[in-house]
């Protein structure tokens, strides 16, 4: 099964897919968020220190934006009474290489999702 099909047949399928894909987007952004390395500036240690501090600030501001986005996603999931479940052992990644969409739903829905693989 492809990960884009994990919410098929469930109420609010589009919302669940959106939230799951948004979590993948956040993880991809987080993995790509790196502090810029400032090369040594000979004879100008304070200029280098300032540029390095600005690079650190930029990195942290990006990280805060990612965390704000994750918080919003988790709030939407929680407000629906859902949870996020890792189902990467059961699905193929189709949305992002090496990043699988999570299953978004209730405990009962998650158990039903897993049951279909027991029957195979």
Jmol script that loads the backbone (N, CA, C; Angstrom):
load data "model"
ATOM      1  N   UNK A   1       0.850  -1.173   0.000  1.00  0.00           N
ATOM      2  CA  UNK A   1       0.000   0.000   0.000  1.00  0.00           C
ATOM      3  C   UNK A   1       0.897   1.237   0.000  1.00  0.00           C
ATOM      4  N   UNK A   2       0.497   2.216  -0.783  1.00  0.00           N
ATOM      5  CA  UNK A   2       1.216   3.489  -0.782  1.00  0.00           C
ATOM      6  C   UNK A   2       0.737   4.332   0.393  1.00  0.00           C
ATOM      7  N   UNK A   3       1.635   5.136   0.908  1.00  0.00           N
ATOM      8  CA  UNK A   3       1.270   5.948   2.075  1.00  0.00           C
ATOM      9  C   UNK A   3       0.168   6.958   1.761  1.00  0.00           C
ATOM     10  N   UNK A   4       0.021   7.345   0.516  1.00  0.00           N
ATOM     11  CA  UNK A   4      -1.034   8.311   0.177  1.00  0.00           C
ATOM     12  C   UNK A   4      -2.431   7.687   0.240  1.00  0.00           C
ATOM     13  N   UNK A   5      -2.492   6.368   0.408  1.00  0.00           N
ATOM     14  CA  UNK A   5      -3.779   5.674   0.463  1.00  0.00           C
ATOM     15  C   UNK A   5      -4.201   5.292   1.881  1.00  0.00           C
ATOM     16  N   UNK A   6      -3.430   5.668   2.892  1.00  0.00           N
ATOM     17  CA  UNK A   6      -3.698   5.161   4.242  1.00  0.00           C
ATOM     18  C   UNK A   6      -4.989   5.693   4.860  1.00  0.00           C
ATOM     19  N   UNK A   7      -5.476   6.809   4.374  1.00  0.00           N
ATOM     20  CA  UNK A   7      -6.708   7.372   4.952  1.00  0.00           C
ATOM     21  C   UNK A   7      -7.938   7.136   4.070  1.00  0.00           C
ATOM     22  N   UNK A   8      -7.779   6.353   3.006  1.00  0.00           N
ATOM     23  CA  UNK A   8      -8.900   6.097   2.108  1.00  0.00           C
ATOM     24  C   UNK A   8     -10.080   5.506   2.878  1.00  0.00           C
ATOM     25  N   UNK A   9     -11.240   6.051   2.623  1.00  0.00           N
ATOM     26  CA  UNK A   9     -12.465   5.545   3.236  1.00  0.00           C
ATOM     27  C   UNK A   9     -12.770   6.101   4.614  1.00  0.00           C
ATOM     28  N   UNK A  10     -11.886   6.893   5.168  1.00  0.00           N
ATOM     29  CA  UNK A  10     -12.125   7.473   6.486  1.00  0.00           C
ATOM     30  C   UNK A  10     -12.748   8.861   6.346  1.00  0.00           C
ATOM     31  N   UNK A  11     -13.540   9.216   7.343  1.00  0.00           N
ATOM     32  CA  UNK A  11     -14.139  10.543   7.377  1.00  0.00           C
ATOM     33  C   UNK A  11     -13.011  11.581   7.449  1.00  0.00           C
ATOM     34  N   UNK A  12     -13.166  12.676   6.758  1.00  0.00           N
ATOM     35  CA  UNK A  12     -12.175  13.768   6.720  1.00  0.00           C
ATOM     36  C   UNK A  12     -10.847  13.293   6.135  1.00  0.00           C
ATOM     37  N   UNK A  13     -10.931  12.466   5.101  1.00  0.00           N
ATOM     38  CA  UNK A  13      -9.728  11.915   4.472  1.00  0.00           C
ATOM     39  C   UNK A  13      -8.777  13.019   4.008  1.00  0.00           C
ATOM     40  N   UNK A  14      -9.314  14.054   3.373  1.00  0.00           N
ATOM     41  CA  UNK A  14      -8.475  15.123   2.843  1.00  0.00           C
ATOM     42  C   UNK A  14      -7.738  15.853   3.962  1.00  0.00           C
ATOM     43  N   UNK A  15      -8.409  16.090   5.081  1.00  0.00           N
ATOM     44  CA  UNK A  15      -7.778  16.754   6.216  1.00  0.00           C
ATOM     45  C   UNK A  15      -6.677  15.880   6.806  1.00  0.00           C
ATOM     46  N   UNK A  16      -6.956  14.600   6.955  1.00  0.00           N
ATOM     47  CA  UNK A  16      -5.957  13.676   7.491  1.00  0.00           C
ATOM     48  C   UNK A  16      -4.729  13.631   6.575  1.00  0.00           C
ATOM     49  N   UNK A  17      -4.967  13.535   5.268  1.00  0.00           N
ATOM     50  CA  UNK A  17      -3.851  13.519   4.312  1.00  0.00           C
ATOM     51  C   UNK A  17      -3.046  14.809   4.406  1.00  0.00           C
ATOM     52  N   UNK A  18      -3.744  15.931   4.483  1.00  0.00           N
ATOM     53  CA  UNK A  18      -3.068  17.223   4.578  1.00  0.00           C
ATOM     54  C   UNK A  18      -2.206  17.303   5.832  1.00  0.00           C
ATOM     55  N   UNK A  19      -2.750  16.896   6.965  1.00  0.00           N
ATOM     56  CA  UNK A  19      -1.993  16.952   8.219  1.00  0.00           C
ATOM     57  C   UNK A  19      -0.781  16.022   8.170  1.00  0.00           C
ATOM     58  N   UNK A  20      -0.975  14.842   7.625  1.00  0.00           N
ATOM     59  CA  UNK A  20       0.121  13.886   7.526  1.00  0.00           C
ATOM     60  C   UNK A  20       1.206  14.403   6.585  1.00  0.00           C
ATOM     61  N   UNK A  21       0.809  14.923   5.435  1.00  0.00           N
ATOM     62  CA  UNK A  21       1.780  15.480   4.494  1.00  0.00           C
ATOM     63  C   UNK A  21       2.483  16.696   5.087  1.00  0.00           C
ATOM     64  N   UNK A  22       1.765  17.483   5.867  1.00  0.00           N
ATOM     65  CA  UNK A  22       2.369  18.637   6.517  1.00  0.00           C
ATOM     66  C   UNK A  22       3.431  18.212   7.520  1.00  0.00           C
ATOM     67  N   UNK A  23       3.185  17.107   8.228  1.00  0.00           N
ATOM     68  CA  UNK A  23       4.198  16.594   9.153  1.00  0.00           C
ATOM     69  C   UNK A  23       5.453  16.169   8.389  1.00  0.00           C
ATOM     70  N   UNK A  24       5.263  15.527   7.240  1.00  0.00           N
ATOM     71  CA  UNK A  24       6.400  15.136   6.412  1.00  0.00           C
ATOM     72  C   UNK A  24       7.159  16.387   5.959  1.00  0.00           C
ATOM     73  N   UNK A  25       6.421  17.404   5.511  1.00  0.00           N
ATOM     74  CA  UNK A  25       7.061  18.655   5.089  1.00  0.00           C
ATOM     75  C   UNK A  25       7.909  19.246   6.210  1.00  0.00           C
ATOM     76  N   UNK A  26       7.381  19.246   7.416  1.00  0.00           N
ATOM     77  CA  UNK A  26       8.123  19.781   8.566  1.00  0.00           C
ATOM     78  C   UNK A  26       9.398  18.986   8.812  1.00  0.00           C
ATOM     79  N   UNK A  27       9.299  17.681   8.727  1.00  0.00           N
ATOM     80  CA  UNK A  27      10.477  16.851   8.954  1.00  0.00           C
ATOM     81  C   UNK A  27      11.532  17.085   7.887  1.00  0.00           C
ATOM     82  N   UNK A  28      11.108  17.239   6.645  1.00  0.00           N
ATOM     83  CA  UNK A  28      12.051  17.520   5.561  1.00  0.00           C
ATOM     84  C   UNK A  28      12.709  18.880   5.790  1.00  0.00           C
ATOM     85  N   UNK A  29      11.900  19.885   6.123  1.00  0.00           N
ATOM     86  CA  UNK A  29      12.465  21.208   6.388  1.00  0.00           C
ATOM     87  C   UNK A  29      13.427  21.180   7.562  1.00  0.00           C
ATOM     88  N   UNK A  30      13.066  20.431   8.592  1.00  0.00           N
ATOM     89  CA  UNK A  30      13.924  20.349   9.765  1.00  0.00           C
ATOM     90  C   UNK A  30      15.263  19.687   9.430  1.00  0.00           C
ATOM     91  N   UNK A  31      15.230  18.656   8.594  1.00  0.00           N
ATOM     92  CA  UNK A  31      16.472  17.976   8.231  1.00  0.00           C
ATOM     93  C   UNK A  31      17.358  18.834   7.336  1.00  0.00           C
ATOM     94  N   UNK A  32      16.752  19.749   6.591  1.00  0.00           N
ATOM     95  CA  UNK A  32      17.524  20.636   5.709  1.00  0.00           C
ATOM     96  C   UNK A  32      17.948  21.930   6.401  1.00  0.00           C
ATOM     97  N   UNK A  33      17.404  22.210   7.562  1.00  0.00           N
ATOM     98  CA  UNK A  33      17.725  23.446   8.276  1.00  0.00           C
ATOM     99  C   UNK A  33      19.092  23.292   8.943  1.00  0.00           C
ATOM    100  N   UNK A  34      20.071  23.872   8.355  1.00  0.00           N
ATOM    101  CA  UNK A  34      21.440  23.790   8.868  1.00  0.00           C
ATOM    102  C   UNK A  34      21.987  25.198   9.075  1.00  0.00           C
ATOM    103  N   UNK A  35      22.826  25.321  10.068  1.00  0.00           N
ATOM    104  CA  UNK A  35      23.489  26.599  10.307  1.00  0.00           C
ATOM    105  C   UNK A  35      24.549  26.804   9.233  1.00  0.00           C
ATOM    106  N   UNK A  36      24.571  27.977   8.646  1.00  0.00           N
ATOM    107  CA  UNK A  36      25.581  28.307   7.651  1.00  0.00           C
ATOM    108  C   UNK A  36      26.951  28.379   8.325  1.00  0.00           C
ATOM    109  N   UNK A  37      27.907  27.732   7.705  1.00  0.00           N
ATOM    110  CA  UNK A  37      29.276  27.768   8.228  1.00  0.00           C
ATOM    111  C   UNK A  37      29.948  29.036   7.694  1.00  0.00           C
ATOM    112  N   UNK A  38      30.423  29.861   8.602  1.00  0.00           N
ATOM    113  CA  UNK A  38      31.095  31.098   8.227  1.00  0.00           C
ATOM    114  C   UNK A  38      32.601  30.831   8.201  1.00  0.00           C
ATOM    115  N   UNK A  39      33.220  30.989   7.034  1.00  0.00           N
ATOM    116  CA  UNK A  39      34.663  30.748   6.970  1.00  0.00           C
ATOM    117  C   UNK A  39      35.443  31.765   7.809  1.00  0.00           C
ATOM    118  N   UNK A  40      36.566  31.328   8.288  1.00  0.00           N
ATOM    119  CA  UNK A  40      37.438  32.184   9.106  1.00  0.00           C
ATOM    120  C   UNK A  40      37.828  33.440   8.319  1.00  0.00           C
ATOM    121  N   UNK A  41      37.783  34.571   8.969  1.00  0.00           N
ATOM    122  CA  UNK A  41      38.190  35.832   8.351  1.00  0.00           C
ATOM    123  C   UNK A  41      39.487  36.259   9.046  1.00  0.00           C
ATOM    124  N   UNK A  42      40.595  36.102   8.358  1.00  0.00           N
ATOM    125  CA  UNK A  42      41.917  36.385   8.940  1.00  0.00           C
ATOM    126  C   UNK A  42      42.003  37.837   9.412  1.00  0.00           C
ATOM    127  N   UNK A  43      42.436  37.985  10.639  1.00  0.00           N
ATOM    128  CA  UNK A  43      42.649  39.314  11.185  1.00  0.00           C
ATOM    129  C   UNK A  43      41.384  40.056  11.591  1.00  0.00           C
ATOM    130  N   UNK A  44      40.217  39.405  11.445  1.00  0.00           N
ATOM    131  CA  UNK A  44      38.953  40.075  11.798  1.00  0.00           C
ATOM    132  C   UNK A  44      38.070  39.144  12.634  1.00  0.00           C
ATOM    133  N   UNK A  45      38.530  38.785  13.830  1.00  0.00           N
ATOM    134  CA  UNK A  45      37.770  37.822  14.642  1.00  0.00           C
ATOM    135  C   UNK A  45      36.397  38.338  15.063  1.00  0.00           C
ATOM    136  N   UNK A  46      36.264  39.626  15.280  1.00  0.00           N
ATOM    137  CA  UNK A  46      34.960  40.145  15.713  1.00  0.00           C
ATOM    138  C   UNK A  46      33.966  40.191  14.557  1.00  0.00           C
ATOM    139  N   UNK A  47      34.456  40.462  13.364  1.00  0.00           N
ATOM    140  CA  UNK A  47      33.583  40.429  12.178  1.00  0.00           C
ATOM    141  C   UNK A  47      33.094  39.002  11.960  1.00  0.00           C
ATOM    142  N   UNK A  48      34.030  38.036  12.096  1.00  0.00           N
ATOM    143  CA  UNK A  48      33.643  36.638  11.957  1.00  0.00           C
ATOM    144  C   UNK A  48      32.617  36.259  13.030  1.00  0.00           C
ATOM    145  N   UNK A  49      32.869  36.669  14.271  1.00  0.00           N
ATOM    146  CA  UNK A  49      31.963  36.332  15.375  1.00  0.00           C
ATOM    147  C   UNK A  49      30.573  36.891  15.119  1.00  0.00           C
ATOM    148  N   UNK A  50      30.505  38.102  14.587  1.00  0.00           N
ATOM    149  CA  UNK A  50      29.199  38.709  14.297  1.00  0.00           C
ATOM    150  C   UNK A  50      28.488  37.934  13.188  1.00  0.00           C
ATOM    151  N   UNK A  51      29.197  37.612  12.118  1.00  0.00           N
ATOM    152  CA  UNK A  51      28.590  36.858  11.014  1.00  0.00           C
ATOM    153  C   UNK A  51      28.152  35.472  11.478  1.00  0.00           C
ATOM    154  N   UNK A  52      28.958  34.845  12.329  1.00  0.00           N
ATOM    155  CA  UNK A  52      28.603  33.530  12.859  1.00  0.00           C
ATOM    156  C   UNK A  52      27.350  33.625  13.732  1.00  0.00           C
ATOM    157  N   UNK A  53      27.275  34.681  14.554  1.00  0.00           N
ATOM    158  CA  UNK A  53      26.091  34.875  15.406  1.00  0.00           C
ATOM    159  C   UNK A  53      24.845  35.111  14.551  1.00  0.00           C
ATOM    160  N   UNK A  54      24.974  35.874  13.478  1.00  0.00           N
ATOM    161  CA  UNK A  54      23.837  36.115  12.582  1.00  0.00           C
ATOM    162  C   UNK A  54      23.390  34.816  11.897  1.00  0.00           C
ATOM    163  N   UNK A  55      24.354  33.973  11.547  1.00  0.00           N
ATOM    164  CA  UNK A  55      24.011  32.670  10.952  1.00  0.00           C
ATOM    165  C   UNK A  55      23.273  31.801  11.966  1.00  0.00           C
ATOM    166  N   UNK A  56      23.709  31.861  13.215  1.00  0.00           N
ATOM    167  CA  UNK A  56      23.043  31.101  14.285  1.00  0.00           C
ATOM    168  C   UNK A  56      21.613  31.605  14.477  1.00  0.00           C
ATOM    169  N   UNK A  57      21.442  32.916  14.466  1.00  0.00           N
ATOM    170  CA  UNK A  57      20.102  33.513  14.610  1.00  0.00           C
ATOM    171  C   UNK A  57      19.202  33.072  13.468  1.00  0.00           C
ATOM    172  N   UNK A  58      19.722  33.085  12.244  1.00  0.00           N
ATOM    173  CA  UNK A  58      18.942  32.666  11.080  1.00  0.00           C
ATOM    174  C   UNK A  58      18.506  31.205  11.215  1.00  0.00           C
ATOM    175  N   UNK A  59      19.443  30.352  11.632  1.00  0.00           N
ATOM    176  CA  UNK A  59      19.140  28.938  11.838  1.00  0.00           C
ATOM    177  C   UNK A  59      18.026  28.771  12.881  1.00  0.00           C
ATOM    178  N   UNK A  60      18.147  29.468  14.007  1.00  0.00           N
ATOM    179  CA  UNK A  60      17.171  29.340  15.082  1.00  0.00           C
ATOM    180  C   UNK A  60      15.806  29.916  14.690  1.00  0.00           C
ATOM    181  N   UNK A  61      15.798  31.011  13.929  1.00  0.00           N
ATOM    182  CA  UNK A  61      14.521  31.563  13.471  1.00  0.00           C
ATOM    183  C   UNK A  61      13.806  30.579  12.550  1.00  0.00           C
ATOM    184  N   UNK A  62      14.551  29.923  11.671  1.00  0.00           N
ATOM    185  CA  UNK A  62      13.953  28.895  10.809  1.00  0.00           C
ATOM    186  C   UNK A  62      13.429  27.735  11.639  1.00  0.00           C
ATOM    187  N   UNK A  63      14.190  27.337  12.651  1.00  0.00           N
ATOM    188  CA  UNK A  63      13.776  26.236  13.516  1.00  0.00           C
ATOM    189  C   UNK A  63      12.499  26.596  14.282  1.00  0.00           C
ATOM    190  N   UNK A  64      12.407  27.817  14.755  1.00  0.00           N
ATOM    191  CA  UNK A  64      11.198  28.273  15.455  1.00  0.00           C
ATOM    192  C   UNK A  64       9.991  28.240  14.521  1.00  0.00           C
ATOM    193  N   UNK A  65      10.166  28.651  13.258  1.00  0.00           N
ATOM    194  CA  UNK A  65       9.058  28.593  12.291  1.00  0.00           C
ATOM    195  C   UNK A  65       8.595  27.155  12.084  1.00  0.00           C
ATOM    196  N   UNK A  66       9.554  26.238  11.985  1.00  0.00           N
ATOM    197  CA  UNK A  66       9.208  24.823  11.817  1.00  0.00           C
ATOM    198  C   UNK A  66       8.440  24.320  13.042  1.00  0.00           C
ATOM    199  N   UNK A  67       8.915  24.664  14.228  1.00  0.00           N
ATOM    200  CA  UNK A  67       8.236  24.240  15.460  1.00  0.00           C
ATOM    201  C   UNK A  67       6.842  24.855  15.575  1.00  0.00           C
ATOM    202  N   UNK A  68       6.687  26.103  15.161  1.00  0.00           N
ATOM    203  CA  UNK A  68       5.357  26.723  15.158  1.00  0.00           C
ATOM    204  C   UNK A  68       4.411  25.966  14.224  1.00  0.00           C
ATOM    205  N   UNK A  69       4.918  25.575  13.065  1.00  0.00           N
ATOM    206  CA  UNK A  69       4.109  24.822  12.107  1.00  0.00           C
ATOM    207  C   UNK A  69       3.727  23.464  12.691  1.00  0.00           C
ATOM    208  N   UNK A  70       4.700  22.772  13.304  1.00  0.00           N
ATOM    209  CA  UNK A  70       4.404  21.477  13.934  1.00  0.00           C
ATOM    210  C   UNK A  70       3.372  21.625  15.052  1.00  0.00           C
ATOM    211  N   UNK A  71       3.499  22.687  15.836  1.00  0.00           N
ATOM    212  CA  UNK A  71       2.540  22.929  16.919  1.00  0.00           C
ATOM    213  C   UNK A  71       1.138  23.103  16.361  1.00  0.00           C
ATOM    214  N   UNK A  72       1.017  23.844  15.279  1.00  0.00           N
ATOM    215  CA  UNK A  72      -0.299  24.045  14.652  1.00  0.00           C
ATOM    216  C   UNK A  72      -0.870  22.725  14.144  1.00  0.00           C
ATOM    217  N   UNK A  73      -0.037  21.911  13.538  1.00  0.00           N
ATOM    218  CA  UNK A  73      -0.492  20.605  13.032  1.00  0.00           C
ATOM    219  C   UNK A  73      -0.961  19.728  14.189  1.00  0.00           C
ATOM    220  N   UNK A  74      -0.152  19.651  15.247  1.00  0.00           N
ATOM    221  CA  UNK A  74      -0.510  18.835  16.402  1.00  0.00           C
ATOM    222  C   UNK A  74      -1.784  19.341  17.072  1.00  0.00           C
ATOM    223  N   UNK A  75      -1.978  20.629  17.095  1.00  0.00           N
ATOM    224  CA  UNK A  75      -3.199  21.191  17.678  1.00  0.00           C
ATOM    225  C   UNK A  75      -4.413  20.746  16.877  1.00  0.00           C
ATOM    226  N   UNK A  76      -4.316  20.795  15.554  1.00  0.00           N
ATOM    227  CA  UNK A  76      -5.423  20.350  14.702  1.00  0.00           C
ATOM    228  C   UNK A  76      -5.694  18.860  14.886  1.00  0.00           C
ATOM    229  N   UNK A  77      -4.638  18.070  14.962  1.00  0.00           N
ATOM    230  CA  UNK A  77      -4.799  16.619  15.181  1.00  0.00           C
ATOM    231  C   UNK A  77      -5.478  16.366  16.518  1.00  0.00           C
ATOM    232  N   UNK A  78      -4.982  17.009  17.550  1.00  0.00           N
ATOM    233  CA  UNK A  78      -5.515  16.820  18.902  1.00  0.00           C
ATOM    234  C   UNK A  78      -6.961  17.292  19.010  1.00  0.00           C
ATOM    235  N   UNK A  79      -7.293  18.406  18.373  1.00  0.00           N
ATOM    236  CA  UNK A  79      -8.660  18.933  18.428  1.00  0.00           C
ATOM    237  C   UNK A  79      -9.677  17.995  17.788  1.00  0.00           C
ATOM    238  N   UNK A  80      -9.233  17.154  16.887  1.00  0.00           N
ATOM    239  CA  UNK A  80     -10.119  16.177  16.253  1.00  0.00           C
ATOM    240  C   UNK A  80     -10.226  14.893  17.085  1.00  0.00           C
ATOM    241  N   UNK A  81      -9.431  14.814  18.149  1.00  0.00           N
ATOM    242  CA  UNK A  81      -9.418  13.586  18.952  1.00  0.00           C
ATOM    243  C   UNK A  81      -8.574  12.502  18.320  1.00  0.00           C
ATOM    244  N   UNK A  82      -7.676  12.891  17.438  1.00  0.00           N
ATOM    245  CA  UNK A  82      -6.820  11.950  16.728  1.00  0.00           C
ATOM    246  C   UNK A  82      -5.431  11.919  17.342  1.00  0.00           C
ATOM    247  N   UNK A  83      -4.675  10.936  16.867  1.00  0.00           N
ATOM    248  CA  UNK A  83      -3.263  10.822  17.183  1.00  0.00           C
ATOM    249  C   UNK A  83      -2.511  10.581  15.890  1.00  0.00           C
ATOM    250  N   UNK A  84      -1.200  10.678  15.975  1.00  0.00           N
ATOM    251  CA  UNK A  84      -0.352  10.408  14.815  1.00  0.00           C
ATOM    252  C   UNK A  84       0.330   9.075  15.049  1.00  0.00           C
ATOM    253  N   UNK A  85       0.316   8.211  14.025  1.00  0.00           N
ATOM    254  CA  UNK A  85       0.866   6.861  14.168  1.00  0.00           C
ATOM    255  C   UNK A  85       1.895   6.610  13.067  1.00  0.00           C
ATOM    256  N   UNK A  86       3.026   6.044  13.445  1.00  0.00           N
ATOM    257  CA  UNK A  86       4.040   5.647  12.475  1.00  0.00           C
ATOM    258  C   UNK A  86       3.613   4.324  11.860  1.00  0.00           C
ATOM    259  N   UNK A  87       3.379   4.317  10.573  1.00  0.00           N
ATOM    260  CA  UNK A  87       2.978   3.094   9.871  1.00  0.00           C
ATOM    261  C   UNK A  87       3.960   2.782   8.739  1.00  0.00           C
ATOM    262  N   UNK A  88       5.192   3.270   8.886  1.00  0.00           N
ATOM    263  CA  UNK A  88       6.183   3.121   7.820  1.00  0.00           C
ATOM    264  C   UNK A  88       6.537   1.659   7.529  1.00  0.00           C
ATOM    265  N   UNK A  89       6.301   0.762   8.482  1.00  0.00           N
ATOM    266  CA  UNK A  89       6.569  -0.663   8.234  1.00  0.00           C
ATOM    267  C   UNK A  89       5.525  -1.298   7.325  1.00  0.00           C
ATOM    268  N   UNK A  90       4.425  -0.602   7.107  1.00  0.00           N
ATOM    269  CA  UNK A  90       3.305  -1.181   6.359  1.00  0.00           C
ATOM    270  C   UNK A  90       3.048  -0.505   5.012  1.00  0.00           C
ATOM    271  N   UNK A  91       3.683   0.620   4.763  1.00  0.00           N
ATOM    272  CA  UNK A  91       3.385   1.376   3.539  1.00  0.00           C
ATOM    273  C   UNK A  91       4.676   1.744   2.807  1.00  0.00           C
ATOM    274  N   UNK A  92       4.506   2.058   1.524  1.00  0.00           N
ATOM    275  CA  UNK A  92       5.626   2.548   0.711  1.00  0.00           C
ATOM    276  C   UNK A  92       5.548   4.064   0.648  1.00  0.00           C
ATOM    277  N   UNK A  93       6.690   4.690   0.744  1.00  0.00           N
ATOM    278  CA  UNK A  93       6.746   6.150   0.666  1.00  0.00           C
ATOM    279  C   UNK A  93       6.470   6.580  -0.770  1.00  0.00           C
ATOM    280  N   UNK A  94       5.524   7.462  -0.943  1.00  0.00           N
ATOM    281  CA  UNK A  94       5.244   7.981  -2.278  1.00  0.00           C
ATOM    282  C   UNK A  94       5.253   9.500  -2.283  1.00  0.00           C
ATOM    283  N   UNK A  95       5.171  10.073  -1.102  1.00  0.00           N
ATOM    284  CA  UNK A  95       5.101  11.527  -1.017  1.00  0.00           C
ATOM    285  C   UNK A  95       6.488  12.150  -0.982  1.00  0.00           C
ATOM    286  N   UNK A  96       7.405  11.551  -0.239  1.00  0.00           N
ATOM    287  CA  UNK A  96       8.750  12.085  -0.102  1.00  0.00           C
ATOM    288  C   UNK A  96       9.705  10.913   0.120  1.00  0.00           C
ATOM    289  N   UNK A  97      10.817  10.866  -0.594  1.00  0.00           N
ATOM    290  CA  UNK A  97      11.755   9.749  -0.415  1.00  0.00           C
ATOM    291  C   UNK A  97      12.236   9.647   1.029  1.00  0.00           C
ATOM    292  N   UNK A  98      12.209   8.442   1.539  1.00  0.00           N
ATOM    293  CA  UNK A  98      12.677   8.149   2.896  1.00  0.00           C
ATOM    294  C   UNK A  98      11.852   8.825   3.984  1.00  0.00           C
ATOM    295  N   UNK A  99      10.699   9.359   3.655  1.00  0.00           N
ATOM    296  CA  UNK A  99       9.805   9.989   4.631  1.00  0.00           C
ATOM    297  C   UNK A  99       8.400   9.467   4.322  1.00  0.00           C
ATOM    298  N   UNK A 100       7.798   8.832   5.306  1.00  0.00           N
ATOM    299  CA  UNK A 100       6.487   8.244   5.115  1.00  0.00           C
ATOM    300  C   UNK A 100       5.437   9.095   5.793  1.00  0.00           C
ATOM    301  N   UNK A 101       4.292   9.167   5.151  1.00  0.00           N
ATOM    302  CA  UNK A 101       3.155   9.819   5.783  1.00  0.00           C
ATOM    303  C   UNK A 101       2.762   8.998   7.001  1.00  0.00           C
ATOM    304  N   UNK A 102       2.341   9.665   8.038  1.00  0.00           N
ATOM    305  CA  UNK A 102       1.873   8.987   9.242  1.00  0.00           C
ATOM    306  C   UNK A 102       0.365   8.765   9.124  1.00  0.00           C
ATOM    307  N   UNK A 103      -0.118   7.815   9.887  1.00  0.00           N
ATOM    308  CA  UNK A 103      -1.554   7.591   9.956  1.00  0.00           C
ATOM    309  C   UNK A 103      -2.108   8.537  11.007  1.00  0.00           C
ATOM    310  N   UNK A 104      -3.130   9.282  10.642  1.00  0.00           N
ATOM    311  CA  UNK A 104      -3.767  10.227  11.554  1.00  0.00           C
ATOM    312  C   UNK A 104      -5.175   9.715  11.830  1.00  0.00           C
ATOM    313  N   UNK A 105      -5.431   9.391  13.110  1.00  0.00           N
ATOM    314  CA  UNK A 105      -6.751   8.891  13.448  1.00  0.00           C
ATOM    315  C   UNK A 105      -6.837   8.478  14.908  1.00  0.00           C
ATOM    316  N   UNK A 106      -7.929   7.841  15.214  1.00  0.00           N
ATOM    317  CA  UNK A 106      -8.172   7.373  16.576  1.00  0.00           C
ATOM    318  C   UNK A 106      -7.465   6.033  16.797  1.00  0.00           C
ATOM    319  N   UNK A 107      -7.420   5.604  18.041  1.00  0.00           N
ATOM    320  CA  UNK A 107      -6.834   4.308  18.369  1.00  0.00           C
ATOM    321  C   UNK A 107      -7.591   3.212  17.620  1.00  0.00           C
ATOM    322  N   UNK A 108      -8.904   3.284  17.634  1.00  0.00           N
ATOM    323  CA  UNK A 108      -9.737   2.277  16.968  1.00  0.00           C
ATOM    324  C   UNK A 108      -9.464   2.244  15.463  1.00  0.00           C
ATOM    325  N   UNK A 109      -9.342   3.409  14.843  1.00  0.00           N
ATOM    326  CA  UNK A 109      -9.056   3.462  13.400  1.00  0.00           C
ATOM    327  C   UNK A 109      -7.668   2.909  13.105  1.00  0.00           C
ATOM    328  N   UNK A 110      -6.715   3.205  13.957  1.00  0.00           N
ATOM    329  CA  UNK A 110      -5.363   2.695  13.779  1.00  0.00           C
ATOM    330  C   UNK A 110      -5.342   1.176  13.897  1.00  0.00           C
ATOM    331  N   UNK A 111      -6.048   0.643  14.879  1.00  0.00           N
ATOM    332  CA  UNK A 111      -6.120  -0.812  15.047  1.00  0.00           C
ATOM    333  C   UNK A 111      -6.768  -1.467  13.831  1.00  0.00           C
ATOM    334  N   UNK A 112      -7.814  -0.851  13.296  1.00  0.00           N
ATOM    335  CA  UNK A 112      -8.462  -1.379  12.092  1.00  0.00           C
ATOM    336  C   UNK A 112      -7.513  -1.328  10.894  1.00  0.00           C
ATOM    337  N   UNK A 113      -6.735  -0.256  10.804  1.00  0.00           N
ATOM    338  CA  UNK A 113      -5.753  -0.122   9.734  1.00  0.00           C
ATOM    339  C   UNK A 113      -4.736  -1.261   9.813  1.00  0.00           C
ATOM    340  N   UNK A 114      -4.217  -1.533  11.010  1.00  0.00           N
ATOM    341  CA  UNK A 114      -3.225  -2.594  11.177  1.00  0.00           C
ATOM    342  C   UNK A 114      -3.817  -3.972  10.937  1.00  0.00           C
ATOM    343  N   UNK A 115      -5.090  -4.148  11.281  1.00  0.00           N
ATOM    344  CA  UNK A 115      -5.754  -5.445  11.120  1.00  0.00           C
ATOM    345  C   UNK A 115      -5.769  -5.890   9.662  1.00  0.00           C
ATOM    346  N   UNK A 116      -5.889  -4.946   8.743  1.00  0.00           N
ATOM    347  CA  UNK A 116      -5.922  -5.329   7.334  1.00  0.00           C
ATOM    348  C   UNK A 116      -4.613  -5.989   6.886  1.00  0.00           C
ATOM    349  N   UNK A 117      -3.508  -5.722   7.578  1.00  0.00           N
ATOM    350  CA  UNK A 117      -2.240  -6.338   7.229  1.00  0.00           C
ATOM    351  C   UNK A 117      -2.089  -7.706   7.885  1.00  0.00           C
ATOM    352  N   UNK A 118      -2.779  -7.936   8.989  1.00  0.00           N
ATOM    353  CA  UNK A 118      -2.780  -9.240   9.628  1.00  0.00           C
ATOM    354  C   UNK A 118      -3.507 -10.260   8.762  1.00  0.00           C
ATOM    355  N   UNK A 119      -4.514  -9.788   8.029  1.00  0.00           N
ATOM    356  CA  UNK A 119      -5.319 -10.664   7.198  1.00  0.00           C
ATOM    357  C   UNK A 119      -4.623 -11.059   5.904  1.00  0.00           C
ATOM    358  N   UNK A 120      -3.529 -10.386   5.583  1.00  0.00           N
ATOM    359  CA  UNK A 120      -2.835 -10.689   4.316  1.00  0.00           C
ATOM    360  C   UNK A 120      -1.924 -11.886   4.456  1.00  0.00           C
TER     361      UNK A 120
END
end "model"
wireframe off; spacefill off
backbone 0.3
color backbone group
